[in-house]
Amino acid sequence: MQLGALLCLLLAPGAMLGGQAKAPPSRPYNQVIVVPNGAPRGVWGPVEMCPEGSYANGFNSKVGNAPGEDNTGLNGIRLHCSDGTTIQSSVGAWGWWQRARYCPRGYLRAFSLGVQPRQDARDDVAATSLRVACSDGELLAGDAGDREGPWSHPCLSGSVCGLQTRVEEPGGQRGANTALNDFRFFCCLP
């Protein structure tokens, strides 16, 4: 391959996300919403998007809170799209998927992520709870815990249509696995 073609490929918009080569999102988006308190461990997974013309109207979370074991808190997030499909980015190895929550008459617009501060000598967990605001004013809470974090900005125009998660693989630092550390939602215009 010629050097010029290689540079174009490497420098293409969206080719690098979180330090690793990733495919660009499969549909256009107009905003990425994040929270300031996401934990830094792990690797960003692939960007996953609802099909064109569809938006996230629900979610469920994968939770690993087994008593007496390494507590991993949130392990994954699955978005339910308005056309009936589900999408997920990287997911931690532990836990069980909880029941889905849906916006009664709208779509996901903002989120709050509870994150446990670093525990040093104790069990690190990272992401512990998820709350989501719907465009119809409804607030949805996941099953992982009650630690509330700061809210993201809402989608200014349109609704959530995709996500990307940051997950630490098994064998985390000092034997304390954290699984889901951070995520971001993508907003699409109607």
C-alpha positions as CSV (number, residue, x, y, z in Angstrom):
1,M,0.0,0.0,0.0
2,Q,1.3,3.4,-0.8
3,L,2.2,5.8,2.0
4,G,-0.4,8.4,1.0
5,A,-3.2,5.8,1.0
6,L,-2.1,4.4,4.3
7,L,-2.1,7.9,5.9
8,C,-5.6,8.7,4.5
9,L,-6.9,5.4,6.0
10,L,-5.2,6.1,9.4
11,L,-6.4,9.7,9.6
12,A,-9.9,9.2,8.4
13,P,-12.6,10.8,10.7
14,G,-13.8,8.3,13.2
15,A,-11.1,5.8,12.6
16,M,-9.6,6.2,16.0
17,L,-11.7,6.2,19.2
18,G,-10.2,5.8,22.6
19,G,-6.8,4.9,21.2
20,Q,-7.9,1.8,19.3
21,A,-9.0,1.5,15.7
22,K,-12.8,1.3,15.5
23,A,-15.2,1.4,12.7
24,P,-17.1,4.7,12.3
25,P,-20.7,4.8,13.4
26,S,-23.1,3.2,10.9
27,R,-25.3,6.2,10.6
28,P,-24.9,10.0,11.0
29,Y,-25.2,11.5,14.4
30,N,-25.3,15.1,15.6
31,Q,-24.1,14.9,19.2
32,V,-22.3,12.7,21.7
33,I,-23.4,13.0,25.3
34,V,-21.1,12.0,28.2
35,V,-20.8,12.4,32.0
36,P,-17.7,13.8,33.7
37,N,-17.3,11.1,36.2
38,G,-16.7,8.0,34.1
39,A,-13.9,5.7,35.4
40,P,-10.6,5.4,33.3
41,R,-10.0,1.7,33.3
42,G,-10.6,-0.6,30.3
43,V,-10.9,-0.2,26.6
44,W,-13.6,1.5,24.5
45,G,-15.7,-1.0,22.6
46,P,-17.3,-0.6,19.2
47,V,-19.9,2.2,18.5
48,E,-23.3,0.5,18.0
49,M,-26.2,2.4,16.4
50,C,-30.0,1.8,16.1
51,P,-31.0,1.2,12.5
52,E,-31.7,4.4,10.4
53,G,-35.0,6.0,11.4
54,S,-35.0,4.3,14.8
55,Y,-34.2,5.7,18.3
56,A,-33.5,4.2,21.7
57,N,-36.8,4.0,23.7
58,G,-35.6,1.7,26.4
59,F,-32.6,0.0,28.1
60,N,-31.6,-2.8,30.4
61,S,-28.4,-3.3,32.3
62,K,-26.2,-6.3,33.1
63,V,-25.4,-6.3,36.8
64,G,-22.8,-8.4,38.8
65,N,-23.4,-8.0,42.5
66,A,-22.9,-11.5,43.9
67,P,-22.5,-11.4,47.8
68,G,-19.1,-12.6,48.9
69,E,-17.5,-12.4,45.4
70,D,-15.8,-9.6,43.5
71,N,-18.5,-7.1,43.1
72,T,-18.4,-5.7,39.5
73,G,-21.5,-3.5,39.6
74,L,-22.7,-2.5,36.1
75,N,-21.2,-4.9,33.4
76,G,-23.1,-3.8,30.4
77,I,-25.9,-1.7,28.8
78,R,-28.3,-2.8,26.1
79,L,-30.4,-0.2,24.2
80,H,-33.8,-1.1,22.9
81,C,-34.5,0.6,19.6
82,S,-38.0,1.8,18.5
83,D,-38.0,-0.7,15.6
84,G,-37.6,-3.7,18.0
85,T,-33.9,-4.3,17.6
86,T,-31.4,-4.2,20.5
87,I,-27.8,-3.0,20.4
88,Q,-24.9,-3.2,22.8
89,S,-21.2,-2.3,22.8
90,S,-18.6,-4.2,24.9
91,V,-20.0,-6.0,27.9
92,G,-18.3,-7.3,31.1
93,A,-18.1,-11.0,31.8
94,W,-20.1,-11.1,35.0
95,G,-23.7,-10.8,36.1
96,W,-27.2,-11.1,34.7
97,W,-29.3,-9.0,32.4
98,Q,-32.0,-7.2,34.3
99,R,-35.5,-6.4,33.1
100,A,-35.9,-3.8,30.4
101,R,-37.2,-0.3,31.1
102,Y,-39.0,1.8,28.5
103,C,-40.0,5.4,28.0
104,P,-43.8,5.4,27.9
105,R,-44.2,7.8,25.0
106,G,-40.7,9.0,24.0
107,Y,-37.1,8.2,23.6
108,L,-33.9,8.4,25.7
109,R,-32.5,12.0,25.9
110,A,-29.9,12.1,28.8
111,F,-28.3,9.9,31.4
112,S,-26.7,9.8,34.9
113,L,-24.0,7.3,35.7
114,G,-23.2,6.5,39.3
115,V,-19.5,5.7,39.7
116,Q,-17.8,4.5,42.9
117,P,-14.5,6.3,43.7
118,R,-11.3,4.3,43.6
119,Q,-11.2,2.0,46.7
120,D,-7.4,1.4,46.9
121,A,-7.2,-1.7,49.3
122,R,-10.8,-2.6,48.9
123,D,-13.0,-4.0,46.1
124,D,-13.1,-1.5,43.1
125,V,-16.4,-1.5,41.3
126,A,-16.4,1.6,38.9
127,A,-19.9,2.1,37.4
128,T,-22.7,1.3,39.9
129,S,-25.9,2.8,38.7
130,L,-27.7,4.2,35.6
131,R,-30.6,6.6,35.3
132,V,-32.1,7.7,32.0
133,A,-34.3,10.7,31.2
134,C,-36.9,10.3,28.4
135,S,-38.1,12.9,26.0
136,D,-41.6,12.5,27.6
137,G,-40.3,13.6,31.0
138,E,-40.2,10.1,32.5
139,L,-37.1,9.1,34.5
140,L,-35.9,5.4,34.4
141,A,-33.6,3.8,36.9
142,G,-31.6,0.6,36.4
143,D,-31.1,-2.2,38.9
144,A,-27.5,-1.9,39.8
145,G,-27.5,0.5,42.8
146,D,-28.6,3.8,44.2
147,R,-25.4,5.9,43.8
148,E,-26.4,8.8,41.6
149,G,-23.9,10.6,39.5
150,P,-24.0,13.9,37.5
151,W,-26.3,14.1,34.5
152,S,-25.1,14.4,30.9
153,H,-26.3,17.2,28.7
154,P,-29.5,16.2,26.9
155,C,-29.7,15.5,23.2
156,L,-30.2,19.1,22.0
157,S,-32.0,18.0,18.9
158,G,-33.2,14.4,18.3
159,S,-32.8,11.5,20.6
160,V,-30.3,8.8,21.6
161,C,-29.6,6.4,18.7
162,G,-26.4,4.7,19.7
163,L,-23.8,3.9,22.4
164,Q,-20.2,3.0,23.1
165,T,-19.0,1.4,26.4
166,R,-15.6,1.3,28.1
167,V,-15.1,-2.1,29.8
168,E,-12.2,-3.5,31.8
169,E,-11.6,-7.2,30.8
170,P,-11.3,-9.9,33.6
171,G,-8.0,-9.8,35.5
172,G,-8.3,-6.2,36.5
173,Q,-5.8,-4.3,38.7
174,R,-5.0,-6.0,42.0
175,G,-7.6,-8.7,41.3
176,A,-10.5,-6.2,41.6
177,N,-12.5,-6.4,38.4
178,T,-14.5,-3.3,37.5
179,A,-16.2,-4.3,34.2
180,L,-18.1,-1.2,32.9
181,N,-16.2,2.0,33.6
182,D,-17.8,4.6,31.3
183,F,-20.1,5.0,28.3
184,R,-21.4,7.6,25.9
185,F,-24.6,8.0,24.0
186,F,-24.9,9.2,20.4
187,C,-27.8,11.5,19.4
188,C,-29.5,11.5,16.0
189,L,-31.8,14.0,14.3
190,P,-35.4,12.9,13.6
